[in-house]
Amino acid sequence: MWVKAKELEASSEHYIDLLAKGIGKPRDEIAKEIQRTRFFLAQDAVDFGIADKIMDFGEQAYEKRDYNALRAARALKRGGGDPQASPSGL
């Protein structure tokens, strides 16, 4: 039981260090804040520093890609062939 407690303590210390570095707040303040469960609204998370921004519903969270064009470009690099063919070339 003592070993598990020490592992948990070490993990918590590492987690606090990561949060302090990423958020830019003092380590003591982070340690105090994570002693209890806390749920954030979106704006509260931005204010606290654990989120960069609030994404709007219509905003794209990822870059759209044309996978057919990517597949065709890879096929041409490999020496041509049908980009729709199976990966094994059979």
C-alpha positions in Angstrom: 0.0 0.0 0.0 2.9 2.4 0.8 4.4 1.9 -2.6 1.1 2.7 -4.4 0.8 5.9 -2.3 4.3 7.0 -3.2 3.6 6.3 -6.9 0.4 8.3 -6.7 2.2 11.2 -5.0 4.9 11.2 -7.7 2.3 11.2 -10.4 0.5 14.0 -8.8 3.7 16.0 -8.5 4.5 15.4 -12.2 1.0 16.4 -13.2 1.2 19.6 -11.1 4.5 20.5 -12.8 3.1 20.0 -16.2 0.0 22.1 -15.5 2.1 24.9 -13.9 4.4 24.9 -16.9 1.5 24.9 -19.5 -0.8 27.3 -17.7 1.9 29.7 -16.4 0.5 29.8 -12.9 2.5 29.2 -9.7 2.9 25.6 -8.7 1.4 26.2 -5.3 -1.8 27.7 -6.8 -2.2 24.7 -9.2 -1.7 22.2 -6.3 -4.4 24.0 -4.3 -6.8 24.0 -7.2 -6.5 20.3 -8.0 -7.1 19.2 -4.4 -10.8 19.0 -5.2 -12.8 18.1 -8.3 -13.6 21.1 -10.4 -15.6 21.4 -13.5 -15.2 24.4 -15.8 -17.5 26.2 -18.2 -15.8 27.0 -21.5 -15.1 30.6 -20.6 -13.8 29.6 -17.1 -11.4 27.1 -18.7 -10.0 29.9 -21.0 -9.8 32.3 -18.0 -8.0 29.7 -15.9 -5.5 28.9 -18.7 -6.3 25.3 -19.5 -8.0 26.1 -22.9 -6.8 28.5 -25.6 -10.1 29.5 -27.1 -13.8 28.6 -27.4 -14.7 27.1 -30.7 -17.9 28.2 -32.3 -20.3 25.5 -33.6 -19.6 26.5 -37.3 -15.8 26.7 -36.8 -13.7 23.9 -38.3 -11.7 22.0 -35.7 -9.6 20.3 -38.3 -8.2 20.9 -41.7 -10.4 19.5 -44.5 -8.4 17.2 -46.9 -9.2 15.9 -50.3 -8.3 12.2 -49.7 -8.9 11.3 -53.3 -6.2 13.8 -54.5 -3.8 12.6 -51.8 -4.3 9.0 -52.8 -3.7 9.9 -56.5 -0.5 11.8 -55.6 0.8 8.8 -53.7 0.0 6.5 -56.5 1.9 8.7 -58.9 4.9 8.8 -56.6 5.0 5.0 -56.5 5.1 4.7 -60.2 1.6 5.3 -61.4 -1.2 3.0 -61.4 -4.8 3.3 -60.5 -5.3 5.3 -57.3 -8.5 3.4 -56.7 -6.7 0.0 -56.7 -6.2 -2.0 -53.6 -3.1 -1.2 -51.5 -1.6 -4.6 -52.4 -1.9 -3.9 -56.1 -3.9 -7.0 -56.8 
